[in-house]
Amino acid sequence: GNVPYSRSETSELLSRRRQVLGSARLSYCDPVHFVAGDGVWLFDQSGQRYLDAYNNVQIVGHGNADVAAAIAGQARTLTTNTRYLHEAVVSLSERLLATMPAEFDRVLLVNSGSEANDIAWRLATALTNREGAIVTEHAYHGITEATTRLSPEDWPAEDQPTHVEAVPPPVDQSNHHGRTADSAELITEALNSLETRDTELAAFLFDPLFTSTGILPPDTEQLRQMVDRVHEAGGLVIADEVQAGFGRTGSNMWGFQAADIVPDIVTMGKPMGNGHPVAAVVTRSNIVSALRDDPGIFSTYGGNPVSSVAALAVLNIIEENQLLEHADAVGKYLQTGLAQLSAEYDLIGEIRRSGLMIGVELVQDTEPWTPATTAATDIVNRLRQHRILIGSTGKHGNILKIRPPLVFKQSHADRLLDALDTVLGSFDDTA
Ligand code: PMP
């Protein structure tokens, strides 16, 4: 279509990119140059088609016609700042609240997950008048100053923030990533450590799938006990649904629902606009009122008409196509196929899944547990040669991350499993 730039060759684009964007990370040792997308497919500049088993933003599919029509139509009709009355932002907020437990009655619309978490943290510190946080090991919550300090993934080894404690995620003890003690007990220990630094707990912030720690669907009873312990200590509970939300976990709209807990604040973003930047903080009015004397949390673009219709279109598509059930069914199918591969390849140490978020942990050895980091990077790059996109994650980068758009079908899963079989086979030959 008509684009306001002229296209250059991939190699030239790469060097021009380095000139202006520096070393900002690109996926793959041989970066891909996409020019179009359709459903679960992405097309590179030479017209080659790639199967997308990685991008969690475009949940209803790349180039979704309904989302695109909603955005284009609204952009043509009206784009304003958010200080005027508009139907879309009100409808969107009502629709979001309808997906939440009854306790929730307020929505704040923003533009990114980082911004949502930043505001959630501001609300928690303002309401409690405290400064301390508990997060989970190797978690990621954003790029702002406050959220970087709440993201152990980004902490410099020598300079960890003194107002934050990181605890292991509440996964089964038999899992080497897991707690070595009762999870509620770990919260108590973290509270004690904070206290030695004269810090009281404002909030416990967690991603319900513990995605960047390695995709670790929690032991729900343990998570419930952590939440209870945080509440007993007067802290707020913030569920960061930027990765886990909007049906990623399959059976529920939100990740926290699997554990039957009620957080105080929920943040969301990524897939909310299927690629259009829109994010939200959903909470209770008494929590928002903690900032009432503040200059306010007006955001020029947060919940503007275009973003709001994009998010409304996504909610409609999820509902009309029963994508939650679909995600769970395809996720189960993939898991079964992966389990068959694991019987064949020792490299696969563990498969973990929730809905359509799957972590395949690669190991050199299980006794003792030795992460296969290089193998993971290699497999991701070799799958790229087969024109299939996945990623890797975790502290050791040894966990294959399979997290496709929710419209991924069984036939796509077959294609991924076949390629993975080939790649694992070739890997065994050369390892
Ligand atoms: N929280 C989680 C769990 C995330 O995965 C991310 C993004 N990777 C963020 C927050 C930050 O969102 P954004 O990049 O939209 O600022």
Residues whose N, C-alpha, C, O or C-beta is under 5 A from the ligand:
A	BS01	PMP	S112 G113 S114 E115 Y140 H141 G142 D207 D240 V242 Q243 G269
